[in-house]
């Protein structure tokens, strides 16, 4: 999904967070892997409108020439500290950007930060945006960034498409919601629900998707969104945690309906439940099918 000015973007707002030191996430001990740089290349090349600060640079073949701000990151702790600053920056600037520049009154369709350490601003494609507008948005970001200890914040402005209003379970959802397809090296699995852990936003997915450090995609391998930081390994609760900033407390019911989660409660033995996922559709305990997730 992309709500109206949803601070979300398709490909250009990918955030990779996890315990992982610079070329495939965690499994080979890298800070940001080559696949992530490759998957995000269009945002810094074909889709790029303008950039500020030390952003990644690609050549004509979309190969990385410079890693931008990430070139100076040499440890997981430094990377995670940068992500934390970017998250705080997003939280303290999103309302100002929304109020002054969001679609339909303004050109901004998506706003957030990406795994390469850049603030990413998606502007509606096929519309001319003047330099004054770009400078105005950058001023909001850079002024707040300096307060948070980032003196030369990297910012990219890129072309973004108008959101699709009805998406299926297997489509790209930004923000990510519960009950839609995500995947890992094992294949397709299903997101559970948005959640917070240690004050950080993210979502729960299936534990059998992989162990700690496994890259998670939504919906498929072209769209990495994070890495598993906690996992049951497919036993017990069969759950895993992925830290990711762009989530919504909604559950997929159908392409036209994604109800909000308003509360939670502990289940009791014998409680009837519904399973709803990318391969199961929805199966009740008695074997009948349905599409509600409870």
C-alpha positions in Angstrom: 0.0 0.0 0.0 0.8 3.6 -0.2 -1.7 5.8 1.6 -2.2 9.3 0.5 1.0 10.8 1.7 1.7 7.8 3.3 5.1 8.0 4.6 6.0 4.9 2.7 7.5 4.3 -0.8 7.7 1.2 -2.7 11.3 0.4 -3.4 13.1 3.5 -2.1 12.1 3.3 1.5 13.6 -0.1 2.3 15.0 -0.3 5.8 17.3 -3.1 6.7 17.8 -3.5 10.5 19.3 -6.4 12.3 22.4 -7.8 14.0 24.4 -8.1 11.0 29.4 -6.1 9.0 29.1 -4.6 4.1 28.0 -7.3 1.4 25.0 -10.2 2.4 23.1 -9.6 5.5 24.1 -11.4 8.6 24.7 -14.7 6.9 28.1 -13.5 5.7 28.4 -10.9 8.4 27.9 -7.7 6.4 26.4 -4.4 7.3 24.4 -3.8 4.1 24.5 -6.4 1.4 25.2 -6.1 -2.4 21.6 -7.2 -3.2 20.2 -4.3 -1.2 22.4 -1.8 -3.1 21.4 -3.5 -6.4 17.7 -3.5 -5.6 17.7 0.1 -4.7 19.8 1.3 -7.6 16.8 2.7 -9.6 16.0 5.1 -6.8 19.5 6.6 -7.2 19.6 6.4 -11.0 16.5 6.2 -13.2 14.1 7.5 -10.7 16.3 10.1 -9.1 15.2 13.7 -9.3 17.8 15.4 -7.0 20.1 14.4 -4.1 21.7 16.3 -1.2 24.6 15.2 1.0 26.6 11.9 0.8 24.2 9.5 -0.9 25.3 6.4 -2.7 26.5 6.9 -6.3 26.1 4.4 -9.1 27.6 4.2 -12.6 25.7 3.8 -15.9 25.4 0.0 -15.3 23.9 0.7 -11.8 27.0 -0.6 -10.1 27.9 1.1 -6.8 30.8 3.7 -7.2 30.4 5.2 -3.8 28.5 4.0 -0.7 27.8 7.5 0.5 27.3 7.8 4.3 27.5 4.1 4.7 31.2 4.2 3.5 32.1 5.5 7.0 30.1 2.9 8.9 32.4 0.1 10.0 30.4 -1.7 12.7 26.9 -2.9 13.5 26.6 -0.5 16.4 27.5 2.4 14.2 25.0 1.3 11.6 22.2 0.8 14.1 23.0 4.2 15.7 22.6 5.8 12.3 19.3 4.0 11.7 18.1 5.2 15.1 18.9 8.8 14.3 17.1 8.5 11.0 14.1 7.0 12.7 14.0 9.8 15.2 14.4 12.3 12.3 11.5 10.7 10.5 9.3 10.9 13.5 10.1 14.6 14.2 9.7 15.8 10.6 6.9 13.7 9.1 4.1 16.0 10.4 5.8 19.1 9.0 6.4 17.5 5.6 2.9 16.1 5.5 1.3 19.5 6.4 3.2 21.5 3.9 3.9 19.2 1.0 1.8 16.1 1.0 -0.4 15.0 -2.0 -2.8 16.0 -3.3 -2.0 19.6 -2.3 1.7 19.0 -2.7 3.9 16.6 -4.6 5.0 14.3 -1.8 3.6 10.8 -2.1 6.1 9.0 0.2 8.5 9.9 2.9 10.9 7.9 5.1 14.4 6.6 5.2 16.2 3.7 3.5 18.7 1.0 4.3 21.5 2.9 2.7 21.2 5.7 5.2 19.4 8.3 3.1 16.2 10.2 3.8 13.9 9.2 0.9 11.2 11.6 -0.5 8.9 10.2 -3.2 7.5 12.9 -5.5 4.6 12.2 -7.8 5.9 11.3 -11.2 5.1 13.3 -14.3 4.8 16.5 -12.3 7.4 19.3 -12.4 8.6 20.3 -8.9 10.5 23.5 -8.6 13.7 24.0 -6.8 12.1 26.1 -4.1 9.9 23.2 -3.1 12.9 20.8 -3.0 14.9 23.2 -1.0 12.0 23.8 1.4 11.6 20.1 2.1 15.3 19.6 2.5 15.5 22.6 4.9 12.9 20.9 7.2 15.0 17.7 7.2 18.4 19.2 7.5 17.5 21.6 10.3 16.1 18.8 12.4 19.0 16.5 11.5 21.6 18.9 12.8 19.7 18.9 16.1 20.1 15.1 16.2 23.8 15.1 15.4 23.7 14.5 11.6 25.4 17.5 10.1 25.2 16.6 6.4 22.1 14.4 6.1 21.8 12.4 2.8 18.5 13.1 1.1 17.2 11.7 -2.2 14.1 12.9 -4.1 12.8 10.3 -6.5 9.9 9.7 -8.8 7.0 7.8 -7.2 3.8 6.4 -8.7 0.3 7.1 -7.4 -0.8 4.3 -5.1 -3.0 1.5 -6.2 -6.3 1.6 -4.3 -6.9 -2.2 -4.2 -4.1 -4.6 -3.7 -4.1 -8.3 -3.3 -2.4 -10.3 -0.6 0.7 -10.9 -2.7 1.2 -7.3 -3.8 3.7 -4.8 -2.4 2.3 -3.2 0.8 3.7 0.0 2.3 3.1 0.3 5.2 3.4 -3.4 5.7 0.2 -4.9 7.3 -0.7 -8.3 8.8 -1.8 -11.2 6.7 0.1 -10.3 3.5 2.8 -12.1 1.7 6.4 -11.8 2.8 9.2 -14.2 2.0 12.7 -15.4 2.7 15.1 -17.9 1.2 12.6 -20.7 2.0 9.9 -19.1 -0.2 6.6 -17.3 0.6 5.3 -16.9 4.2 2.8 -14.6 5.8 3.2 -11.5 7.9 1.5 -11.8 11.3 0.9 -8.3 12.6 2.5 -5.0 13.4 4.2 -4.9 16.8 6.7 -3.0 18.9 9.7 -4.4 20.6 11.9 -2.4 22.9 10.2 0.7 21.6 11.0 -0.1 18.0 8.4 -0.6 15.3 8.3 -3.8 13.3 6.2 -6.8 12.5 5.9 -10.5 13.4 6.3 -13.2 10.8 6.6 -16.9 10.8 9.6 -18.4 12.7 10.2 -21.0 10.0 11.1 -18.2 7.6 14.6 -18.5 9.0 16.9 -17.8 11.9 18.4 -14.5 13.1 19.9 -12.5 10.3 17.7 -14.0 7.5 16.7 -11.3 5.0 12.9 -10.8 4.8 11.2 -9.5 1.6 7.8 -8.1 1.0 6.4 -9.5 -1.2 9.3 -11.1 -3.0 13.1 -11.0 -3.6 13.1 -7.6 -5.3 11.9 -5.9 -2.2 14.0 -6.6 0.9 12.6 -4.9 4.0 14.6 -6.2 6.9 16.3 -9.0 8.7 15.0 -11.3 11.4 16.4 -10.2 14.8 14.6 -12.7 17.0 13.2 -16.1 15.9 11.7 -19.2 17.4 13.3 -21.2 14.6 10.0 -22.7 13.6 9.1 -24.3 16.9 7.1 -23.2 19.9 5.3 -20.0 18.8 6.7 -20.3 15.2 7.2 -16.6 15.2 10.0 -14.2 14.2 10.5 -10.5 14.7 11.6 -8.0 11.9 12.4 -4.5 12.9 10.9 -2.1 10.3 9.7 1.5 10.6 6.9 1.5 8.0 4.1 -0.7 9.4 0.4 -0.2 10.0 -1.9 -1.9 12.6 -4.1 -3.4 10.0 -4.9 -7.0 8.8 -5.6 -8.1 5.3 -9.2 -9.3 4.9 -9.6 -8.7 1.2 -8.2 -6.4 -1.5 -10.9 -4.0 -0.6 -10.8 -4.3 3.2 -8.0 -4.1 5.7 -9.5 -3.6 9.1 -7.6 -1.9 11.9 -6.4 -3.7 15.0 -7.8 -1.8 18.0 -6.7 -4.1 20.8 -5.4 -7.5 21.9 -6.2 -10.1 24.4 -4.8 -13.4 25.6 -6.4 -16.5 24.0 -7.8 -19.4 26.1 -7.8 -23.1 25.5 -10.6 -24.1 23.1 -11.0 -20.7 21.5 -11.9 -20.9 17.9 -9.5 -19.1 15.6 -9.1 -18.4 11.9 -5.9 -19.0 9.9 -5.5 -16.7 6.9 -2.3 -16.6 4.8 -0.8 -16.3 1.4 -1.1 -20.0 0.7 -3.9 -21.0 3.1 -6.4 -18.3 2.1 -8.4 -18.8 5.3 -9.1 -22.1 7.1 -11.4 -22.5 10.1 -10.8 -25.3 12.7 -13.6 -27.3 11.2 -11.9 -27.3 7.8 -14.2 -24.8 6.1 -12.6 -21.8 4.5 -12.9 -18.1 5.2 -10.9 -14.9 4.7 -11.1 -13.3 8.1 -8.0 -13.2 10.4 -8.9 -13.1 14.1 
